[in-house]
Amino acid sequence: MMRKDTPYIKNRHNHAAEAAAFVRDCCVCGEGETQWAANLYAAYVEWARNKRRTIASAKSFGIGMRDLGFERRKSSFVVWLGVGLRSDPTRSASLPLNERKSGK
């Protein structure tokens, strides 16, 4: 059994805390919200740079998002379910490619 003060547990807490701060500042959450993982991570990196924070790897960021309860789906690309970017005025970037092309 792993002790609670091991680096793994501390890092898991840090991943979730960092992701939570980003979500609070930059995202909308709710049913029907989706966002490409690459777009979400790019927005996180920009946010972290602007806040002068240490930038987590994409894997660490993903662990934090998962620990917050967001679900990840993968087909030809990876999307996060239940979260979208506030800064996307058209919200079209949160739609899968096939829906954006058809105008749905």
HELIX and SHEET records of a PDB file:
HELIX    1   1 PRO A    7  CYS A   26  1                                  20    
HELIX    2   2 ALA A   37  ASN A   50  1                                  14    
HELIX    3   3 ALA A   58  ASP A   67  1                                  10    
HELIX    4   4 SER A   92  SER A   94  5                                   3    
HELIX    5   5 LEU A   97  SER A  102  1                                   6    
SHEET    1   A 3 CYS A  27  TRP A  36  0                                        
SHEET    2   A 3 VAL A  78  LEU A  85 -1                                        
SHEET    3   A 3 GLU A  71  LYS A  74 -1                                        
END                                                                             
